[in-house]
Each structure stands twice: as C-alpha cells, then as structure tokens.
C-alpha cells in the first residue's frame, strides 16, 4: 500500500495494530478523521489519552474503574456475599447486561493455560482465596468460558478453597462448549446465571 504522506502512513500503521482492524480499514478510518473538524480528532485523542493514563483497577474485584472502587462494588444494594468469578472485564459487562445477577465479581485477568505460559501465579487467584478465607463469602459462582482452560482454572480454584465453608456453583451449560461469555446472547447467559448448578455436579458430567 503506497502512501503520499508519511504522517498518514504512520497513523494507519498504528491503527492497524488494533484487533480486527487491517490496513484498509485503518486507512478508511484515518481518511474519515481527516474529513472531520480538527476538534473531533482532538477530542478523540484526549479521550484515549485520559482512558489510558487515568483508568484504574478496582481494589476489590479488579474490574476497570474511574475510582478505587468500581460502581458495582460501591453499590450498597449489591449482595456482597455472592461473588461471580470471571476471566476479564468483558465478561462483567456481558453478565451485567443480562440484569440477572445482583452479587459482586472477581476478575481473574485470564485463565490458566500452560501452552501460553500462563500459570496460577499469573492470575488474580490468591486475592480470591483470601476473600473466601475471610468467611464473608457464602457462594462462589464460576463463570469462565466452557473451554479446557476455563475448566482447568475452575478446578484449580475449587481445590484451593475446598476446605472452607463456601458454596460453589457454575453457570448452567446452556452455553455451547468452547464459547466465550462475551459472544453469548443475553437471554441464554442470564438463564445460565439463574439456573446455575453446584460445581461438584459439573465435575461428574
């Protein structure tokens, strides 16, 4: 792809590094921005910079937040004793969109995957075990995707907390095996949360 401007080429190259955006799509976006008022591009640049520099991780659940506590953890109407364990923030958004869960979350930041060099110590697992040890949690819901890595992570956490008096459940398998939560429709995901089953039962299936 030939460019008449090095500035445009650099912008296209940077934009094309985003997932799902190739060089042609990046070029179309950059040419669109060039046709817009300069203020719009400045606002976009400022929003991206502010997001990258000022966004925080909730000190309680590891969700993204503007403050030390995210809006979910800071909400006094949420059930603090029920915690839903998810892979990343996209799963929090997916479950919240169902309006079927009123507890809190715990974001692991990934799944155990030896093939990718990701072990338990690379994830936000120990803070979760610490929460369970505190005795403030009555139920832990495993809501990781139905993949081998998700099941491995669920089982590892289950073994870490097995000695403590906490109910463990997993979302119902209305979600196809191998699917990620963020791509599941809201009705199916909502029903999977409501119709969750004891985790021990999922080990036998």
N, C-alpha and C positions, 0 to 999 in steps of 0.2 A: 504494500500500500504506500503510494507516494504522497507526500505532504508538501504543500507550498509554504508552510510555516512550521518552524521548529517548535514554537510555543504550542501550537495546536497538536503537533505530534506528541510532545511530552504530556499534554493533558489527556490525550487519547490513551497513551500507554499506561498512565496511572489509573484511569477509569477502567480499563480493560482487565486490571488485576482483581476487580471485584467478582465474586462468584456469579456465574450465569451471564456475564457481560463480555462479549467478544469485541474484537477491534471495530467491526462495522457498527454494532450497537453503540459502542463508546463514541465513535465519530458522529453518529446521529445525535447523541445527547449533547456533545460539545458544540455542534453546529446550532442546535436548538438554543443553547445558552447564549451563544454569540448574537442571536437574533432578539434576545430579551433585553430589557433595560439593565444597565450595569448594577443597579441597586438590587435586583433579584439575585444576581450571581453573588454579590457581596453578602446578602442575607443568607444564602445557602452556605457559603464559605464560613461565615461566622457561626451558623448553627452546627456545622460539622466540627468546627474547632472547639466550641463550647462543650459539645457532647463528649468529644474525646478527652478533653482536659478536666472537665468538672464532674463527669458522671462517677458515681460511687457504687460499691457493692454493699448491700445491706449487711450489717454486722451480725444479724440474727439468722438470716436464711440464705445469704449470698446472691439474692436477686439484685438486678440493677436498680438504682435509686438515685434521687437527687439529694437525699439526706442520709444520715447514718442508719435510719430505719426506713424500709420501704413502706409504701402506703398500706400494703396488706398487713405487715407485722404491726404497724402503728394503729391499725383499726381495732378499737375495743370490742367490736361486735364479732370478730373472728374467734373461732374455737381454738384456743392455744394448745389444747391437749391432743389435738389430732394433726399429725404432720404428714404431708404428702411429699414423697421423695421423687425428684425428677432429675433428668440429665442436665438440662440447661434452661435458660430464661424463656426460650421459645415454647417450651412445654408448659411453663407457668402461664404464659399468655393463652395457649390453647385451652388449658383447663379452665381458666378464668372466664373465657368466652362462653363456656357452657352454663355458667351460673349455677352449677350443681355441687360446688364444694365450698364449704364455709370455714375450713380449717386454715392452717398455715402451711408453708412449703419449706423444703430444704433442697437447695440446688447443689448437685454434686460437682458440676463443671465437666462432666464427661462420663464415660463408662470404662470399666476395666477391660483392657484389650492388649494382651501380651504381644500380639502381632504388630501392634502400633507402638509398643514400648510404654504403654500406659498401665501402671500398677495402682494398687490401693492408696499408696502414699502420694500419688499424683492428684488424687481427688479429695474433695471436701467431706471425707468419711468420718474421720476422728471427731470433729465437732458434733456430728450427728450422734455418734456413740455417747459422747459426753452429755448431750441433751437427754438421751434415754436413761443414762445413769442417774441423772438428777431426779428422776421419778415424776417429772411434770408431764410426761407424755403417756397417754393411755392407748393410743393407736398410731401405728406407723403404716402408711399406705405406700406400697412400692408401685410407682407409675412410670417405670422405664419402658422403652420400646420392647416389643416382643422379638428380640434378637438374641443370639447366643451371648453377645457381650452384655446385654441388658439382664438376661437371666443369671449370668455369672456374677454380676455386680449385686443383684438382689440377694443371691445366696450368700455371698461374702458378708454383706451387712447383716443378714439374718443370723449367721453364725456368731458374729461379733456381739449381738445383743440378746442371744437366745436365753441367757441365764437371768435376764431381767424380766420383771412382770410387765410386759407391754404386748398388746395385741398387734399382730402383724397381718396385713391383708394385701392383696394385689388386685389391680383393676381387672375386671372380667374380660375374658378373651373374645370379646365381640370385635376386637381389633385384630386384623389378619397378622399372622406370624411374619415377622420381618418388617412390619410397618413402623414408622416413626410417628409419635403423637401429633406433631405439628401438621401432618398431612391427613389426619383423621377428621371426618366431619364432626361437627359439634354435637349432634344428637347421639351418634354412636359413642363418642368419648364421654359425654355426660352420663349415658346409661352405664358405661363401664365403671365409672366412679361410684355411682349409686349402687350398682349390683356387684360391688367388689366381693371377693371371696377370701377366706383365710389363706395365708401364704402357704401353710403346711399342705393344704389341699392341692395347691398348684404344683407341688413337688411330686405328687403322685400321678398327675395327669400326663 
